[in-house]
Amino acid sequence: MRRQAMVIATALLIAGTAMAATQDAGEAAAVHPDLWPAAKSPAAITDAATEARIDALMKKMTVEQKVGQLIQGDISTITPKDLETYPLGSILAGGNSGPNGNERSSAADWAKLVGEFRAVSMKPQANGVAIPIIFGVDAVHGHNNIPGATLFPHNIGLGAARDPELIQRIGAVTGAEIAGSGIEWTFAPTLAVPQDLRWGRSYEGYAADPKLVADYATAMVLGLQGPLVAGKTVDAQHVAATAKHFLADGGTFEGKDQGDAKIDEKELIAKHAMGYPAAIDAGALTVMASFSSWQGVKHHGNKGLLTDALKTKMGFEGFVVGDWNGHGQVAGCSVTDCAQSINAGLDMFMAPDSWKGLYETTLKQAKDGTIPVARLDDAVRRILRVKYKLGLFPEGHVDRSVVKAVGTPEHLAVAREAVAKSLVLLKNNGSVLPVKPGARVLVTGPGADNMAMQSGGWTISWQGTDVVRSDFPNGQTIWEALDKSVRDAGGVATLSEGGVFKEKPDVAIVVFGEAPYAEFQGDVATLDYQPTEASDLATLKKLKAAGIPVVALFLSGRPMFTNPEINAADAFVAGWLPGSQGAGVADVLIAGKDGKTVRGFTGTLPFAWPADARSPVEKPQFAVGYGLKYGATTTVPQLSEELGVDISAALNVENFFAGGRARSPWVLSITDAGGKRPVESAPIESPGGMIAARSVDVRAQEDGKSFVWTGPATLELTGPYADLSRQLNNSFALRVDWRIDAAGTAPVSLALGGRAFDVSAAVKAAAQGQVSTIKVPLRCFADAGANLRQIDNAVTVKADKGFAATLLNTNVEAVGENLPCPPAAK
């Protein structure tokens, strides 16, 4: 999927090509087409008249126009005027890209921007040819880019519903709302079958069952696009679907994003390919290649998969689009040079910020024969075929901007139904649920009144961390929904901070879970639930000890080891990431005056629920398909709270920050005289405004965190006590990789365990704008008085006005040299 579209340091990415080549060294594993399932795009994907038009058009097109069709740029780096010089075939809006830099633009604003790009693309060039752009966006759980849109549960919750008919209706709603913003293409559905739930994209997968994924693939494609009809364009209420990510992104090794499926071909097909024939047969107009690898070879350069399996055996007649600069990871490629991908079967590069250089290079390769004419023409034909089917040309033109469907009551009702059907009841000892009419209800927990937590990533922005209640005025937080339902049933509800109460409630509902995340920022080391607030379990226990029946509502993008929390509650509900319609939760949990709920529990687990912190889950606490219903007499006994892993080793206490985020269990914060604030994905300032932090691209998307000081302030990485005494005895050092953006004039100090050293000399010696490294031996901190057996403050950087740096990595590592200690900080 798409990430934040900032200007990438292309030179650094090109320099990293050698590493990618090493990783991808060797020939791709052989693909045996006879093993793959047969499928076929419907004949209605095109027709003789359309193909004749394409023939005539391609005879007129210049090689420049043909190459332009192969390239897609992001709205953050391209303007409509650029299309006058560079005839690109497609535009996208990445996860953090909004019209004119505004992530909270309205549907009308989006339609206006799309119209501006399309108008320029339709100006005939010297040869009289004009080709409309196709505009794509990530609408992965509803049209999640627009405030006020209908937001559905993420895919994992929809998998729990096990309702293909509902999925088709969700697709139809989403398609209409996308069309209502003037857009004709969504990068959905995701057909991953996650195998290791440590993977941060697990919530993008519907289920562990390939058959259910296939059923949902059919339903979602038909919902988004409608059935393809021969000789007719896709109507204004529907948009192009994308079957993604081909292939086996859910087979990623050790739960790492953009990983490697180290499995044989039969397993690759049986576990990970089943959604694609279904999507192709249903008429999916596009397929997206995965960042991932199979047996060490990147999919963006694997001809056996893209051409032999997908296009030949599975009969796909639409076009294959790449993922965000994914072509740059192919052996021998960079983001601005990758004929290998096109020759392997990719039809359209997703080149958000590399489009200009890539266009120039690809044009040269098309002219010198590096990209054969037949392959170029095949890619262009496939793209034009989809554009004609969508009614983007004047012949049969379809104006989607006239659709007014964003956030209608009918659409919101479908989302509310989906929320209710997604909930899974794991425990209901004593029949605590449903909450009885007239009850006095205490509602607490960090997720109770938190639209960001209940919506998850890919909501307004890529990571979803900056979502606020006002983004969805036609939605309800879980607290708001529970409060209304309890009052309607004659009861009283109270929202409590930390579970505090004056009058003892009849029941308490504690809402807690994971903070929002997307893609690699959601990767975790174990399946042990790491609370967003340390008080989660304590609140459950405190309320239970007070003799209050306790309901735990767990919000998460995956099943996690929560046995301590399950033990501390009388009832436990897996709420997943329900989206904006909190009323769907209340419909199931709260009984009306007649003693009946609007809906009962019908959801069942789409993935196994772990009995310990290990992954993959081999011995589940609750198996796939488990889910209690009202009236069941099942009692869940006290569960084991053994983690099953060495949590300190699994959490990598030696690695503090990498990949643009603090590594669990460490937490990144910024502090000034006004107080302290945690740093996540969204831009943020310290309470007193003395230091600002934001995510930036250095070698990859959002892999760095930029800090700018305007006064005395610190950044720090803190966590639970870690024992680094072993590392002390083995000549380890604290390493910091950063880019000095401005050295300033004030001293800069680096501390571990509360003992600080002046690193100003190293800062001033570093070349500004280039990545540099500082290493300070652990013995320096120990000699200064740091207790390395109990380190809870791993890294602190203290500076003042004028200093600016981008942090890329900090960890402790072995050093093979006798490094001196810097001077002690004053």
Stockholm file with secondary structure:
# STOCKHOLM 1.0

chainA/1-826         MRRQAMVIATALLIAGTAMAATQDAGEAAAVHPDLWPAAKSPAAITDAATEARIDALMKKMTVEQKVGQLIQGDISTITPKDLETYPLGSILAGGNSGPNGNERSSAADWAKLVGEFRAVSMKPQANGVAIPIIFGVDAVHGHNNIPGATLFPHNIGLGAARDPELIQRIGAVTGAEIAGSGIEWTFAPTLAVPQDLRWGRSYEGYAADPKLVADYATAMVLGLQGPLVAGKTVDAQHVAATAKHFLADGGTFEGKDQGDAKIDEKELIAKHAMGYPAAIDAGALTVMASFSSWQGVKHHGNKGLLTDALKTKMGFEGFVVGDWNGHGQVAGCSVTDCAQSINAGLDMFMAPDSWKGLYETTLKQAKDGTIPVARLDDAVRRILRVKYKLGLFPEGHVDRSVVKAVGTPEHLAVAREAVAKSLVLLKNNGSVLPVKPGARVLVTGPGADNMAMQSGGWTISWQGTDVVRSDFPNGQTIWEALDKSVRDAGGVATLSEGGVFKEKPDVAIVVFGEAPYAEFQGDVATLDYQPTEASDLATLKKLKAAGIPVVALFLSGRPMFTNPEINAADAFVAGWLPGSQGAGVADVLIAGKDGKTVRGFTGTLPFAWPADARSPVEKPQFAVGYGLKYGATTTVPQLSEELGVDISAALNVENFFAGGRARSPWVLSITDAGGKRPVESAPIESPGGMIAARSVDVRAQEDGKSFVWTGPATLELTGPYADLSRQLNNSFALRVDWRIDAAGTAPVSLALGGRAFDVSAAVKAAAQGQVSTIKVPLRCFADAGANLRQIDNAVTVKADKGFAATLLNTNVEAVGENLPCPPAAK
#=GR chainA/1-826 SS CCCCCCCCCHHHHHHTHHHHHHHTCSCCCCCCGGGSCCCCCCGGGCCHHHHHHHHHHHHHCCHHHHHHHTEEEETTTCCGGGGGTSCCSEEEECTTCCGGGCTTCCHHHHHHHHHHHHHHHTSCCTTSCCCCCEEEECCSSBSTTSTTSCBCCCHHHHHHHCCHHHHHHHHHHHHHHHHTTTCCEECCCBCCCCSCTTSTTGGGSCCSCHHHHHHHHHHHHHHHHCCCCTTCCCCTTCCBCEEEEETTGGGCGGGCTTCEECCCHHHIIIIISTHHHHHHHHTCCEEEECSCEETTEEGGGCHIIIIIIIIIISCCCSEEECCTTGGGGSTTCBTTBCHHHHHHTCCBEECTTTHHHHHHHHHHHHHHTSSCHHHHHHHHHHHHHHHHHTTCSSTTCCCGGGCCCTTCHHHHHHHHHHHHHHCEEEEEGGGCCSBCTTCEEEEESTTTTCHHHHHCSSSSSSSCTTCCGGGCTTCBCHHHHHHHHHHHTTCEEEECSTTCCSSCCSEEEEEEECCCCCGGGGCCSSSBCCCSSTHHHHHHHHHHHTTCCEEEEEECSSCCBCHHHHHTCSEEEEEECCCSBTHHHHHHHBCCTTSCCSSCCCCCCSSCEESSSCSSCSSEEECTTCCBCTTCCCCCCCCCCCCSSCHHHHTTTTEEEETTEECTTCEEEEEETTEEEECCSSCEECTTSSEEEEEECSSSTTCEEEEEESSSEEEEEEEEEECCHHHHTTTEEEEEEEEEEECCSSCCEEEETTEEEECHHHHHHSCTTSEEEEEEEHHHHHHTTCCTTSEEEEEEEEECTTCEEEEEEEEEEECSSCCCCCCBCC
#=GC SS_cons         CCCCCCCCCHHHHHHTHHHHHHHTCSCCCCCCGGGSCCCCCCGGGCCHHHHHHHHHHHHHCCHHHHHHHTEEEETTTCCGGGGGTSCCSEEEECTTCCGGGCTTCCHHHHHHHHHHHHHHHTSCCTTSCCCCCEEEECCSSBSTTSTTSCBCCCHHHHHHHCCHHHHHHHHHHHHHHHHTTTCCEECCCBCCCCSCTTSTTGGGSCCSCHHHHHHHHHHHHHHHHCCCCTTCCCCTTCCBCEEEEETTGGGCGGGCTTCEECCCHHHIIIIISTHHHHHHHHTCCEEEECSCEETTEEGGGCHIIIIIIIIIISCCCSEEECCTTGGGGSTTCBTTBCHHHHHHTCCBEECTTTHHHHHHHHHHHHHHTSSCHHHHHHHHHHHHHHHHHTTCSSTTCCCGGGCCCTTCHHHHHHHHHHHHHHCEEEEEGGGCCSBCTTCEEEEESTTTTCHHHHHCSSSSSSSCTTCCGGGCTTCBCHHHHHHHHHHHTTCEEEECSTTCCSSCCSEEEEEEECCCCCGGGGCCSSSBCCCSSTHHHHHHHHHHHTTCCEEEEEECSSCCBCHHHHHTCSEEEEEECCCSBTHHHHHHHBCCTTSCCSSCCCCCCSSCEESSSCSSCSSEEECTTCCBCTTCCCCCCCCCCCCSSCHHHHTTTTEEEETTEECTTCEEEEEETTEEEECCSSCEECTTSSEEEEEECSSSTTCEEEEEESSSEEEEEEEEEECCHHHHTTTEEEEEEEEEEECCSSCCEEEETTEEEECHHHHHHSCTTSEEEEEEEHHHHHHTTCCTTSEEEEEEEEECTTCEEEEEEEEEEECSSCCCCCCBCC
//
